[in-house]
Each structure stands twice: as structure tokens, then as C-alpha cells.
Amino acid sequence: MDVFSYVALAIYCIFLLTAIILTLIWGEANFDRVKMTGPFQVGHLDYMCKKTGIYVSVWYPMDQDEYDRTISRRNNTFWFRYGY
């Protein structure tokens, strides 16, 4: 007995078409227009496990003064680092 539903197929196609249209209109999400508010900025580090070769990206809150002293706007990495 085959399990097939035109309703499920139609719902899937509607979601897929909506995602494609939204990607064509606005592009991929990259948070480049996000305005940071509050007393903290975002710091970023990459860690690599040499044994397994796994990379981990860590984002953490930083004090605004420490951020200005240690990380300039040019050196901070993008939020979507790989494939940006």
C-alpha cells in the first residue's frame, strides 16, 4: 500500500516556492543590518580540536570599552563566517 498525498505535496511545494522567492528577493541572511544595542558587543573566537579536526565558533558578550580597545571594526568577523 503506497502512502501518497496530494495535500502534503501541495503544502511542501508552497513552502519550497515561498523559500525560493524570499531568497531571490532579499538574498541570504547575514545580519549585516543588525544594530547592536545595549552595553555589550559581540566577541568571536574559533577553536579547533586537533585530534578530531572539528572547528567550533564561539560568540560571547564583551564590554564596550574592552571591545573598542581590542577589536576594531575591521578585524571583527562576520556572523555567518563560512560561506559569507
N, C-alpha and C positions, 0 to 999 in steps of 0.2 A: 504494500500500500504506500503510494507516494504521498508525501506531505508537501503540498504546494498551495500557496495562497496569493491571489492577485492583489488582495488588500495589503498584505505585508510587502509585496514587491512594489506597489504604488507608494507606500509610505517610505520605503527605503529610497526609491528614486527621487521623491520630493526632497528628502533630507540631503541626498547627494547633490542634486541640482542646486539647492539653496547654498550649500557649502561652496560649490564651484563658482556660482555667481558672486557671492560675497568676497571670495578670494580674488576674483577678477576686478571687482570694483575697488576694494580697499587694500588689496595685497595681503601679504603675510603679516602676522602680528609681530611687532618688535619693540613695543613700549617706548619708542623714541619721542613721543609727545607727552609722556607721563611727567607731571610736575610733582617734584618731591616737596612735601610739606612736613612741618614738624621739626624737632630739634636734632634729628638724626639723618645721616646719609647712608648709602649702601656701600659697604666694602665687599671685595670679592677676592677669593683665592682659589687656585686649582691645586688639588692634591693628587699625587699618583702613587698607587701601590706597585712597587717594583716587582713584587712576587707574582701578582696576577695581571699587571698591566692595566688596571682599571683606573680611570680618571674620575674624580669627584669634584664638582664645582660647589663652593660654599659661599653663600651670601650672608652677611651679618651687618647689624646696625653699628654705625660709627658716630662718635660725637662730631659735630660740625667743625669745631676748631681742629681736631685731630685729622679730620678728612682734608681740610684745607692745607694743613702742614705736610701731610704725607702723600696724598693722591691728588694730582692735578686733573683737570677735566680732560686733558688729552690722554692721560695714562689709564683712566678707568676703562674697564672692559664693558662691552655691550651685555645686555641681559640675556639675550639669546646668542651665546658666544659662537657656537659652532654652526655653520651654515647661515650666518647673518648676511 
